[in-house]
Amino acid sequence: MARLPFNTPFMLGFENLERMMEQVSKASSESGFPPYNIEQINPETLRITLAVAGYDESDLDVSVEDTQLVIRGHQNPDLDEHQYIYRGIAARNFQRSFVLAQGMKVKSASMDKGLLHIDLEKPNPQQVVKKIKIKSCSPEKTLLQKKDDHD
């Protein structure tokens, strides 16, 4: 992935963007477990659905850390001895992270039939126009101000 030049004078105030892009890159290199979907419920709501079969609500932790939604799953190993011929159902700990856009809020989290649903509310972007008043500064006025500053 090509790095963007965040140290140029045209990118003032975008220092956090570089950090967020590193988080996205790290999250995309994580294992593919658990699988997930992201769907648009309506113009203001997104839903992330994770397939967490075998995990109970008490095994899962959903939190927002800075600009990331973090989902962690913890399962205790079987206490009694099982003799598996084949074990295809995952019984492991995991962490899945999603970088959230500014203003994005987690509305709710729910479990249904082995699926964890997390509903997110997207901010309604409003265009803000702010006029900046330009002050007039005559050379004589500037010289008088400097003289007053020295007195």
Phi and psi in radians as a Rosetta constraint file:
Dihedral C 1 N 2 CA 2 C 2 CIRCULARHARMONIC -1.266 0.35
Dihedral N 2 CA 2 C 2 N 3 CIRCULARHARMONIC 2.394 0.35
Dihedral C 2 N 3 CA 3 C 3 CIRCULARHARMONIC -1.451 0.35
Dihedral N 3 CA 3 C 3 N 4 CIRCULARHARMONIC 2.411 0.35
Dihedral C 3 N 4 CA 4 C 4 CIRCULARHARMONIC -1.457 0.35
Dihedral N 4 CA 4 C 4 N 5 CIRCULARHARMONIC 2.559 0.35
Dihedral C 4 N 5 CA 5 C 5 CIRCULARHARMONIC -1.407 0.35
Dihedral N 5 CA 5 C 5 N 6 CIRCULARHARMONIC 1.492 0.35
Dihedral C 5 N 6 CA 6 C 6 CIRCULARHARMONIC -1.391 0.35
Dihedral N 6 CA 6 C 6 N 7 CIRCULARHARMONIC -0.141 0.35
Dihedral C 6 N 7 CA 7 C 7 CIRCULARHARMONIC -1.699 0.35
Dihedral N 7 CA 7 C 7 N 8 CIRCULARHARMONIC 0.374 0.35
Dihedral C 7 N 8 CA 8 C 8 CIRCULARHARMONIC -1.617 0.35
Dihedral N 8 CA 8 C 8 N 9 CIRCULARHARMONIC 2.739 0.35
Dihedral C 8 N 9 CA 9 C 9 CIRCULARHARMONIC -1.181 0.35
Dihedral N 9 CA 9 C 9 N 10 CIRCULARHARMONIC -0.203 0.35
Dihedral C 9 N 10 CA 10 C 10 CIRCULARHARMONIC -1.506 0.35
Dihedral N 10 CA 10 C 10 N 11 CIRCULARHARMONIC -0.103 0.35
Dihedral C 10 N 11 CA 11 C 11 CIRCULARHARMONIC -1.994 0.35
Dihedral N 11 CA 11 C 11 N 12 CIRCULARHARMONIC 0.734 0.35
Dihedral C 11 N 12 CA 12 C 12 CIRCULARHARMONIC -1.136 0.35
Dihedral N 12 CA 12 C 12 N 13 CIRCULARHARMONIC 2.262 0.35
Dihedral C 12 N 13 CA 13 C 13 CIRCULARHARMONIC 1.436 0.35
Dihedral N 13 CA 13 C 13 N 14 CIRCULARHARMONIC 0.140 0.35
Dihedral C 13 N 14 CA 14 C 14 CIRCULARHARMONIC -1.819 0.35
Dihedral N 14 CA 14 C 14 N 15 CIRCULARHARMONIC 0.386 0.35
Dihedral C 14 N 15 CA 15 C 15 CIRCULARHARMONIC -1.060 0.35
Dihedral N 15 CA 15 C 15 N 16 CIRCULARHARMONIC -0.644 0.35
Dihedral C 15 N 16 CA 16 C 16 CIRCULARHARMONIC -1.192 0.35
Dihedral N 16 CA 16 C 16 N 17 CIRCULARHARMONIC -0.449 0.35
Dihedral C 16 N 17 CA 17 C 17 CIRCULARHARMONIC -1.106 0.35
Dihedral N 17 CA 17 C 17 N 18 CIRCULARHARMONIC -0.692 0.35
Dihedral C 17 N 18 CA 18 C 18 CIRCULARHARMONIC -1.101 0.35
Dihedral N 18 CA 18 C 18 N 19 CIRCULARHARMONIC -0.744 0.35
Dihedral C 18 N 19 CA 19 C 19 CIRCULARHARMONIC -1.106 0.35
Dihedral N 19 CA 19 C 19 N 20 CIRCULARHARMONIC -0.726 0.35
Dihedral C 19 N 20 CA 20 C 20 CIRCULARHARMONIC -1.117 0.35
Dihedral N 20 CA 20 C 20 N 21 CIRCULARHARMONIC -0.676 0.35
Dihedral C 20 N 21 CA 21 C 21 CIRCULARHARMONIC -1.159 0.35
Dihedral N 21 CA 21 C 21 N 22 CIRCULARHARMONIC -0.609 0.35
Dihedral C 21 N 22 CA 22 C 22 CIRCULARHARMONIC -1.158 0.35
Dihedral N 22 CA 22 C 22 N 23 CIRCULARHARMONIC -0.664 0.35
Dihedral C 22 N 23 CA 23 C 23 CIRCULARHARMONIC -1.131 0.35
Dihedral N 23 CA 23 C 23 N 24 CIRCULARHARMONIC -0.726 0.35
Dihedral C 23 N 24 CA 24 C 24 CIRCULARHARMONIC -1.105 0.35
Dihedral N 24 CA 24 C 24 N 25 CIRCULARHARMONIC -0.762 0.35
Dihedral C 24 N 25 CA 25 C 25 CIRCULARHARMONIC -1.077 0.35
Dihedral N 25 CA 25 C 25 N 26 CIRCULARHARMONIC -0.742 0.35
Dihedral C 25 N 26 CA 26 C 26 CIRCULARHARMONIC -1.145 0.35
Dihedral N 26 CA 26 C 26 N 27 CIRCULARHARMONIC -0.763 0.35
Dihedral C 26 N 27 CA 27 C 27 CIRCULARHARMONIC -1.121 0.35
Dihedral N 27 CA 27 C 27 N 28 CIRCULARHARMONIC -0.625 0.35
Dihedral C 27 N 28 CA 28 C 28 CIRCULARHARMONIC -1.280 0.35
Dihedral N 28 CA 28 C 28 N 29 CIRCULARHARMONIC -0.336 0.35
Dihedral C 28 N 29 CA 29 C 29 CIRCULARHARMONIC -1.575 0.35
Dihedral N 29 CA 29 C 29 N 30 CIRCULARHARMONIC -0.061 0.35
Dihedral C 29 N 30 CA 30 C 30 CIRCULARHARMONIC -1.193 0.35
Dihedral N 30 CA 30 C 30 N 31 CIRCULARHARMONIC 2.901 0.35
Dihedral C 30 N 31 CA 31 C 31 CIRCULARHARMONIC -1.096 0.35
Dihedral N 31 CA 31 C 31 N 32 CIRCULARHARMONIC 2.835 0.35
Dihedral C 31 N 32 CA 32 C 32 CIRCULARHARMONIC -1.475 0.35
Dihedral N 32 CA 32 C 32 N 33 CIRCULARHARMONIC 0.317 0.35
Dihedral C 32 N 33 CA 33 C 33 CIRCULARHARMONIC -1.911 0.35
Dihedral N 33 CA 33 C 33 N 34 CIRCULARHARMONIC 2.382 0.35
Dihedral C 33 N 34 CA 34 C 34 CIRCULARHARMONIC -1.425 0.35
Dihedral N 34 CA 34 C 34 N 35 CIRCULARHARMONIC 2.698 0.35
Dihedral C 34 N 35 CA 35 C 35 CIRCULARHARMONIC -1.156 0.35
Dihedral N 35 CA 35 C 35 N 36 CIRCULARHARMONIC 2.694 0.35
Dihedral C 35 N 36 CA 36 C 36 CIRCULARHARMONIC -2.566 0.35
Dihedral N 36 CA 36 C 36 N 37 CIRCULARHARMONIC 2.814 0.35
Dihedral C 36 N 37 CA 37 C 37 CIRCULARHARMONIC -2.168 0.35
Dihedral N 37 CA 37 C 37 N 38 CIRCULARHARMONIC 2.658 0.35
Dihedral C 37 N 38 CA 38 C 38 CIRCULARHARMONIC -2.205 0.35
Dihedral N 38 CA 38 C 38 N 39 CIRCULARHARMONIC 2.135 0.35
Dihedral C 38 N 39 CA 39 C 39 CIRCULARHARMONIC -2.237 0.35
Dihedral N 39 CA 39 C 39 N 40 CIRCULARHARMONIC 2.643 0.35
Dihedral C 39 N 40 CA 40 C 40 CIRCULARHARMONIC -1.600 0.35
Dihedral N 40 CA 40 C 40 N 41 CIRCULARHARMONIC 1.941 0.35
Dihedral C 40 N 41 CA 41 C 41 CIRCULARHARMONIC -1.363 0.35
Dihedral N 41 CA 41 C 41 N 42 CIRCULARHARMONIC -0.829 0.35
Dihedral C 41 N 42 CA 42 C 42 CIRCULARHARMONIC -2.682 0.35
Dihedral N 42 CA 42 C 42 N 43 CIRCULARHARMONIC 3.128 0.35
Dihedral C 42 N 43 CA 43 C 43 CIRCULARHARMONIC -1.020 0.35
Dihedral N 43 CA 43 C 43 N 44 CIRCULARHARMONIC -0.406 0.35
Dihedral C 43 N 44 CA 44 C 44 CIRCULARHARMONIC -1.823 0.35
Dihedral N 44 CA 44 C 44 N 45 CIRCULARHARMONIC -0.130 0.35
Dihedral C 44 N 45 CA 45 C 45 CIRCULARHARMONIC -2.252 0.35
Dihedral N 45 CA 45 C 45 N 46 CIRCULARHARMONIC 2.310 0.35
Dihedral C 45 N 46 CA 46 C 46 CIRCULARHARMONIC -1.964 0.35
Dihedral N 46 CA 46 C 46 N 47 CIRCULARHARMONIC 2.659 0.35
Dihedral C 46 N 47 CA 47 C 47 CIRCULARHARMONIC -2.253 0.35
Dihedral N 47 CA 47 C 47 N 48 CIRCULARHARMONIC 2.206 0.35
Dihedral C 47 N 48 CA 48 C 48 CIRCULARHARMONIC -1.765 0.35
Dihedral N 48 CA 48 C 48 N 49 CIRCULARHARMONIC 2.222 0.35
Dihedral C 48 N 49 CA 49 C 49 CIRCULARHARMONIC -2.103 0.35
Dihedral N 49 CA 49 C 49 N 50 CIRCULARHARMONIC 2.155 0.35
Dihedral C 49 N 50 CA 50 C 50 CIRCULARHARMONIC -1.941 0.35
Dihedral N 50 CA 50 C 50 N 51 CIRCULARHARMONIC 2.379 0.35
Dihedral C 50 N 51 CA 51 C 51 CIRCULARHARMONIC -1.462 0.35
Dihedral N 51 CA 51 C 51 N 52 CIRCULARHARMONIC 1.840 0.35
Dihedral C 51 N 52 CA 52 C 52 CIRCULARHARMONIC -2.148 0.35
Dihedral N 52 CA 52 C 52 N 53 CIRCULARHARMONIC 0.830 0.35
Dihedral C 52 N 53 CA 53 C 53 CIRCULARHARMONIC -1.016 0.35
Dihedral N 53 CA 53 C 53 N 54 CIRCULARHARMONIC 2.369 0.35
Dihedral C 53 N 54 CA 54 C 54 CIRCULARHARMONIC 1.595 0.35
Dihedral N 54 CA 54 C 54 N 55 CIRCULARHARMONIC -0.159 0.35
Dihedral C 54 N 55 CA 55 C 55 CIRCULARHARMONIC -1.784 0.35
Dihedral N 55 CA 55 C 55 N 56 CIRCULARHARMONIC 2.403 0.35
Dihedral C 55 N 56 CA 56 C 56 CIRCULARHARMONIC -1.660 0.35
Dihedral N 56 CA 56 C 56 N 57 CIRCULARHARMONIC 2.861 0.35
Dihedral C 56 N 57 CA 57 C 57 CIRCULARHARMONIC -0.947 0.35
Dihedral N 57 CA 57 C 57 N 58 CIRCULARHARMONIC -0.639 0.35
Dihedral C 57 N 58 CA 58 C 58 CIRCULARHARMONIC -1.251 0.35
Dihedral N 58 CA 58 C 58 N 59 CIRCULARHARMONIC -0.280 0.35
Dihedral C 58 N 59 CA 59 C 59 CIRCULARHARMONIC -1.485 0.35
Dihedral N 59 CA 59 C 59 N 60 CIRCULARHARMONIC -0.160 0.35
Dihedral C 59 N 60 CA 60 C 60 CIRCULARHARMONIC -1.969 0.35
Dihedral N 60 CA 60 C 60 N 61 CIRCULARHARMONIC 2.585 0.35
Dihedral C 60 N 61 CA 61 C 61 CIRCULARHARMONIC -2.351 0.35
Dihedral N 61 CA 61 C 61 N 62 CIRCULARHARMONIC 2.171 0.35
Dihedral C 61 N 62 CA 62 C 62 CIRCULARHARMONIC -2.020 0.35
Dihedral N 62 CA 62 C 62 N 63 CIRCULARHARMONIC 2.176 0.35
Dihedral C 62 N 63 CA 63 C 63 CIRCULARHARMONIC -2.550 0.35
Dihedral N 63 CA 63 C 63 N 64 CIRCULARHARMONIC 2.792 0.35
Dihedral C 63 N 64 CA 64 C 64 CIRCULARHARMONIC -1.938 0.35
Dihedral N 64 CA 64 C 64 N 65 CIRCULARHARMONIC 2.112 0.35
Dihedral C 64 N 65 CA 65 C 65 CIRCULARHARMONIC -2.117 0.35
Dihedral N 65 CA 65 C 65 N 66 CIRCULARHARMONIC 1.928 0.35
Dihedral C 65 N 66 CA 66 C 66 CIRCULARHARMONIC 0.979 0.35
Dihedral N 66 CA 66 C 66 N 67 CIRCULARHARMONIC -1.948 0.35
Dihedral C 66 N 67 CA 67 C 67 CIRCULARHARMONIC -1.880 0.35
Dihedral N 67 CA 67 C 67 N 68 CIRCULARHARMONIC 0.359 0.35
Dihedral C 67 N 68 CA 68 C 68 CIRCULARHARMONIC -2.124 0.35
Dihedral N 68 CA 68 C 68 N 69 CIRCULARHARMONIC 2.425 0.35
Dihedral C 68 N 69 CA 69 C 69 CIRCULARHARMONIC -1.578 0.35
Dihedral N 69 CA 69 C 69 N 70 CIRCULARHARMONIC 2.163 0.35
Dihedral C 69 N 70 CA 70 C 70 CIRCULARHARMONIC -2.118 0.35
Dihedral N 70 CA 70 C 70 N 71 CIRCULARHARMONIC 2.200 0.35
Dihedral C 70 N 71 CA 71 C 71 CIRCULARHARMONIC -2.027 0.35
Dihedral N 71 CA 71 C 71 N 72 CIRCULARHARMONIC 2.182 0.35
Dihedral C 71 N 72 CA 72 C 72 CIRCULARHARMONIC -2.098 0.35
Dihedral N 72 CA 72 C 72 N 73 CIRCULARHARMONIC 2.457 0.35
Dihedral C 72 N 73 CA 73 C 73 CIRCULARHARMONIC -2.138 0.35
Dihedral N 73 CA 73 C 73 N 74 CIRCULARHARMONIC 2.331 0.35
Dihedral C 73 N 74 CA 74 C 74 CIRCULARHARMONIC -2.239 0.35
Dihedral N 74 CA 74 C 74 N 75 CIRCULARHARMONIC 2.167 0.35
Dihedral C 74 N 75 CA 75 C 75 CIRCULARHARMONIC -2.190 0.35
Dihedral N 75 CA 75 C 75 N 76 CIRCULARHARMONIC 2.378 0.35
Dihedral C 75 N 76 CA 76 C 76 CIRCULARHARMONIC -1.422 0.35
Dihedral N 76 CA 76 C 76 N 77 CIRCULARHARMONIC 2.461 0.35
Dihedral C 76 N 77 CA 77 C 77 CIRCULARHARMONIC -1.109 0.35
Dihedral N 77 CA 77 C 77 N 78 CIRCULARHARMONIC 2.695 0.35
Dihedral C 77 N 78 CA 78 C 78 CIRCULARHARMONIC -0.981 0.35
Dihedral N 78 CA 78 C 78 N 79 CIRCULARHARMONIC 2.253 0.35
Dihedral C 78 N 79 CA 79 C 79 CIRCULARHARMONIC -1.378 0.35
Dihedral N 79 CA 79 C 79 N 80 CIRCULARHARMONIC -0.610 0.35
Dihedral C 79 N 80 CA 80 C 80 CIRCULARHARMONIC -1.583 0.35
Dihedral N 80 CA 80 C 80 N 81 CIRCULARHARMONIC 2.684 0.35
Dihedral C 80 N 81 CA 81 C 81 CIRCULARHARMONIC -1.364 0.35
Dihedral N 81 CA 81 C 81 N 82 CIRCULARHARMONIC 2.185 0.35
Dihedral C 81 N 82 CA 82 C 82 CIRCULARHARMONIC -1.994 0.35
Dihedral N 82 CA 82 C 82 N 83 CIRCULARHARMONIC 2.547 0.35
Dihedral C 82 N 83 CA 83 C 83 CIRCULARHARMONIC -1.931 0.35
Dihedral N 83 CA 83 C 83 N 84 CIRCULARHARMONIC 1.731 0.35
Dihedral C 83 N 84 CA 84 C 84 CIRCULARHARMONIC -1.489 0.35
Dihedral N 84 CA 84 C 84 N 85 CIRCULARHARMONIC 2.373 0.35
Dihedral C 84 N 85 CA 85 C 85 CIRCULARHARMONIC -1.480 0.35
Dihedral N 85 CA 85 C 85 N 86 CIRCULARHARMONIC -0.682 0.35
Dihedral C 85 N 86 CA 86 C 86 CIRCULARHARMONIC -2.554 0.35
Dihedral N 86 CA 86 C 86 N 87 CIRCULARHARMONIC 2.359 0.35
Dihedral C 86 N 87 CA 87 C 87 CIRCULARHARMONIC -2.168 0.35
Dihedral N 87 CA 87 C 87 N 88 CIRCULARHARMONIC 1.773 0.35
Dihedral C 87 N 88 CA 88 C 88 CIRCULARHARMONIC -1.887 0.35
Dihedral N 88 CA 88 C 88 N 89 CIRCULARHARMONIC -0.154 0.35
Dihedral C 88 N 89 CA 89 C 89 CIRCULARHARMONIC -1.564 0.35
Dihedral N 89 CA 89 C 89 N 90 CIRCULARHARMONIC 2.137 0.35
Dihedral C 89 N 90 CA 90 C 90 CIRCULARHARMONIC -1.177 0.35
Dihedral N 90 CA 90 C 90 N 91 CIRCULARHARMONIC 2.367 0.35
Dihedral C 90 N 91 CA 91 C 91 CIRCULARHARMONIC -2.369 0.35
Dihedral N 91 CA 91 C 91 N 92 CIRCULARHARMONIC 1.290 0.35
Dihedral C 91 N 92 CA 92 C 92 CIRCULARHARMONIC -2.539 0.35
Dihedral N 92 CA 92 C 92 N 93 CIRCULARHARMONIC 2.923 0.35
Dihedral C 92 N 93 CA 93 C 93 CIRCULARHARMONIC -1.440 0.35
Dihedral N 93 CA 93 C 93 N 94 CIRCULARHARMONIC 2.620 0.35
Dihedral C 93 N 94 CA 94 C 94 CIRCULARHARMONIC -2.574 0.35
Dihedral N 94 CA 94 C 94 N 95 CIRCULARHARMONIC 2.840 0.35
Dihedral C 94 N 95 CA 95 C 95 CIRCULARHARMONIC -2.466 0.35
Dihedral N 95 CA 95 C 95 N 96 CIRCULARHARMONIC 2.234 0.35
Dihedral C 95 N 96 CA 96 C 96 CIRCULARHARMONIC -2.181 0.35
Dihedral N 96 CA 96 C 96 N 97 CIRCULARHARMONIC 2.260 0.35
Dihedral C 96 N 97 CA 97 C 97 CIRCULARHARMONIC -2.114 0.35
Dihedral N 97 CA 97 C 97 N 98 CIRCULARHARMONIC 2.531 0.35
Dihedral C 97 N 98 CA 98 C 98 CIRCULARHARMONIC -2.299 0.35
Dihedral N 98 CA 98 C 98 N 99 CIRCULARHARMONIC 2.234 0.35
Dihedral C 98 N 99 CA 99 C 99 CIRCULARHARMONIC -1.394 0.35
Dihedral N 99 CA 99 C 99 N 100 CIRCULARHARMONIC 2.239 0.35
Dihedral C 99 N 100 CA 100 C 100 CIRCULARHARMONIC -1.695 0.35
Dihedral N 100 CA 100 C 100 N 101 CIRCULARHARMONIC 2.471 0.35
Dihedral C 100 N 101 CA 101 C 101 CIRCULARHARMONIC -1.211 0.35
Dihedral N 101 CA 101 C 101 N 102 CIRCULARHARMONIC 2.753 0.35
Dihedral C 101 N 102 CA 102 C 102 CIRCULARHARMONIC -1.025 0.35
Dihedral N 102 CA 102 C 102 N 103 CIRCULARHARMONIC 2.287 0.35
Dihedral C 102 N 103 CA 103 C 103 CIRCULARHARMONIC 1.560 0.35
Dihedral N 103 CA 103 C 103 N 104 CIRCULARHARMONIC -0.173 0.35
Dihedral C 103 N 104 CA 104 C 104 CIRCULARHARMONIC -1.205 0.35
Dihedral N 104 CA 104 C 104 N 105 CIRCULARHARMONIC 2.353 0.35
Dihedral C 104 N 105 CA 105 C 105 CIRCULARHARMONIC -2.215 0.35
Dihedral N 105 CA 105 C 105 N 106 CIRCULARHARMONIC 2.512 0.35
Dihedral C 105 N 106 CA 106 C 106 CIRCULARHARMONIC -1.475 0.35
Dihedral N 106 CA 106 C 106 N 107 CIRCULARHARMONIC 2.094 0.35
Dihedral C 106 N 107 CA 107 C 107 CIRCULARHARMONIC -1.490 0.35
Dihedral N 107 CA 107 C 107 N 108 CIRCULARHARMONIC -0.789 0.35
Dihedral C 107 N 108 CA 108 C 108 CIRCULARHARMONIC -2.850 0.35
Dihedral N 108 CA 108 C 108 N 109 CIRCULARHARMONIC 2.873 0.35
Dihedral C 108 N 109 CA 109 C 109 CIRCULARHARMONIC -2.417 0.35
Dihedral N 109 CA 109 C 109 N 110 CIRCULARHARMONIC 2.386 0.35
Dihedral C 109 N 110 CA 110 C 110 CIRCULARHARMONIC -2.581 0.35
Dihedral N 110 CA 110 C 110 N 111 CIRCULARHARMONIC 2.728 0.35
Dihedral C 110 N 111 CA 111 C 111 CIRCULARHARMONIC -1.971 0.35
Dihedral N 111 CA 111 C 111 N 112 CIRCULARHARMONIC 2.446 0.35
Dihedral C 111 N 112 CA 112 C 112 CIRCULARHARMONIC -2.693 0.35
Dihedral N 112 CA 112 C 112 N 113 CIRCULARHARMONIC 2.020 0.35
Dihedral C 112 N 113 CA 113 C 113 CIRCULARHARMONIC 0.943 0.35
Dihedral N 113 CA 113 C 113 N 114 CIRCULARHARMONIC 0.768 0.35
Dihedral C 113 N 114 CA 114 C 114 CIRCULARHARMONIC 1.417 0.35
Dihedral N 114 CA 114 C 114 N 115 CIRCULARHARMONIC 0.136 0.35
Dihedral C 114 N 115 CA 115 C 115 CIRCULARHARMONIC -2.006 0.35
Dihedral N 115 CA 115 C 115 N 116 CIRCULARHARMONIC 2.296 0.35
Dihedral C 115 N 116 CA 116 C 116 CIRCULARHARMONIC -1.692 0.35
Dihedral N 116 CA 116 C 116 N 117 CIRCULARHARMONIC 2.082 0.35
Dihedral C 116 N 117 CA 117 C 117 CIRCULARHARMONIC -1.842 0.35
Dihedral N 117 CA 117 C 117 N 118 CIRCULARHARMONIC 2.244 0.35
Dihedral C 117 N 118 CA 118 C 118 CIRCULARHARMONIC -2.150 0.35
Dihedral N 118 CA 118 C 118 N 119 CIRCULARHARMONIC 2.041 0.35
Dihedral C 118 N 119 CA 119 C 119 CIRCULARHARMONIC -1.678 0.35
Dihedral N 119 CA 119 C 119 N 120 CIRCULARHARMONIC 2.299 0.35
Dihedral C 119 N 120 CA 120 C 120 CIRCULARHARMONIC -2.056 0.35
Dihedral N 120 CA 120 C 120 N 121 CIRCULARHARMONIC 2.500 0.35
Dihedral C 120 N 121 CA 121 C 121 CIRCULARHARMONIC -1.856 0.35
Dihedral N 121 CA 121 C 121 N 122 CIRCULARHARMONIC 2.132 0.35
Dihedral C 121 N 122 CA 122 C 122 CIRCULARHARMONIC -1.451 0.35
Dihedral N 122 CA 122 C 122 N 123 CIRCULARHARMONIC 2.469 0.35
Dihedral C 122 N 123 CA 123 C 123 CIRCULARHARMONIC -1.217 0.35
Dihedral N 123 CA 123 C 123 N 124 CIRCULARHARMONIC 2.574 0.35
Dihedral C 123 N 124 CA 124 C 124 CIRCULARHARMONIC -1.511 0.35
Dihedral N 124 CA 124 C 124 N 125 CIRCULARHARMONIC 1.844 0.35
Dihedral C 124 N 125 CA 125 C 125 CIRCULARHARMONIC -1.175 0.35
Dihedral N 125 CA 125 C 125 N 126 CIRCULARHARMONIC 2.274 0.35
Dihedral C 125 N 126 CA 126 C 126 CIRCULARHARMONIC -2.078 0.35
Dihedral N 126 CA 126 C 126 N 127 CIRCULARHARMONIC 2.322 0.35
Dihedral C 126 N 127 CA 127 C 127 CIRCULARHARMONIC -1.325 0.35
Dihedral N 127 CA 127 C 127 N 128 CIRCULARHARMONIC 2.223 0.35
Dihedral C 127 N 128 CA 128 C 128 CIRCULARHARMONIC -1.976 0.35
Dihedral N 128 CA 128 C 128 N 129 CIRCULARHARMONIC 2.176 0.35
Dihedral C 128 N 129 CA 129 C 129 CIRCULARHARMONIC -2.045 0.35
Dihedral N 129 CA 129 C 129 N 130 CIRCULARHARMONIC 2.154 0.35
Dihedral C 129 N 130 CA 130 C 130 CIRCULARHARMONIC -2.155 0.35
Dihedral N 130 CA 130 C 130 N 131 CIRCULARHARMONIC 2.120 0.35
Dihedral C 130 N 131 CA 131 C 131 CIRCULARHARMONIC -1.417 0.35
Dihedral N 131 CA 131 C 131 N 132 CIRCULARHARMONIC 2.392 0.35
Dihedral C 131 N 132 CA 132 C 132 CIRCULARHARMONIC -1.900 0.35
Dihedral N 132 CA 132 C 132 N 133 CIRCULARHARMONIC 2.109 0.35
Dihedral C 132 N 133 CA 133 C 133 CIRCULARHARMONIC -1.300 0.35
Dihedral N 133 CA 133 C 133 N 134 CIRCULARHARMONIC 2.323 0.35
Dihedral C 133 N 134 CA 134 C 134 CIRCULARHARMONIC -1.695 0.35
Dihedral N 134 CA 134 C 134 N 135 CIRCULARHARMONIC 2.115 0.35
Dihedral C 134 N 135 CA 135 C 135 CIRCULARHARMONIC -1.506 0.35
Dihedral N 135 CA 135 C 135 N 136 CIRCULARHARMONIC 2.515 0.35
Dihedral C 135 N 136 CA 136 C 136 CIRCULARHARMONIC -1.561 0.35
Dihedral N 136 CA 136 C 136 N 137 CIRCULARHARMONIC 2.359 0.35
Dihedral C 136 N 137 CA 137 C 137 CIRCULARHARMONIC -2.300 0.35
Dihedral N 137 CA 137 C 137 N 138 CIRCULARHARMONIC 1.751 0.35
Dihedral C 137 N 138 CA 138 C 138 CIRCULARHARMONIC -1.394 0.35
Dihedral N 138 CA 138 C 138 N 139 CIRCULARHARMONIC 2.671 0.35
Dihedral C 138 N 139 CA 139 C 139 CIRCULARHARMONIC -1.017 0.35
Dihedral N 139 CA 139 C 139 N 140 CIRCULARHARMONIC -0.659 0.35
Dihedral C 139 N 140 CA 140 C 140 CIRCULARHARMONIC -1.156 0.35
Dihedral N 140 CA 140 C 140 N 141 CIRCULARHARMONIC -0.707 0.35
Dihedral C 140 N 141 CA 141 C 141 CIRCULARHARMONIC -1.135 0.35
Dihedral N 141 CA 141 C 141 N 142 CIRCULARHARMONIC -0.684 0.35
Dihedral C 141 N 142 CA 142 C 142 CIRCULARHARMONIC -1.135 0.35
Dihedral N 142 CA 142 C 142 N 143 CIRCULARHARMONIC -0.734 0.35
Dihedral C 142 N 143 CA 143 C 143 CIRCULARHARMONIC -1.120 0.35
Dihedral N 143 CA 143 C 143 N 144 CIRCULARHARMONIC -0.699 0.35
Dihedral C 143 N 144 CA 144 C 144 CIRCULARHARMONIC -1.132 0.35
Dihedral N 144 CA 144 C 144 N 145 CIRCULARHARMONIC -0.691 0.35
Dihedral C 144 N 145 CA 145 C 145 CIRCULARHARMONIC -1.117 0.35
Dihedral N 145 CA 145 C 145 N 146 CIRCULARHARMONIC -0.715 0.35
Dihedral C 145 N 146 CA 146 C 146 CIRCULARHARMONIC -1.148 0.35
Dihedral N 146 CA 146 C 146 N 147 CIRCULARHARMONIC -0.683 0.35
Dihedral C 146 N 147 CA 147 C 147 CIRCULARHARMONIC -1.136 0.35
Dihedral N 147 CA 147 C 147 N 148 CIRCULARHARMONIC -0.729 0.35
Dihedral C 147 N 148 CA 148 C 148 CIRCULARHARMONIC -1.137 0.35
Dihedral N 148 CA 148 C 148 N 149 CIRCULARHARMONIC -0.583 0.35
Dihedral C 148 N 149 CA 149 C 149 CIRCULARHARMONIC -1.188 0.35
Dihedral N 149 CA 149 C 149 N 150 CIRCULARHARMONIC -0.531 0.35
Dihedral C 149 N 150 CA 150 C 150 CIRCULARHARMONIC -1.454 0.35
Dihedral N 150 CA 150 C 150 N 151 CIRCULARHARMONIC -0.338 0.35
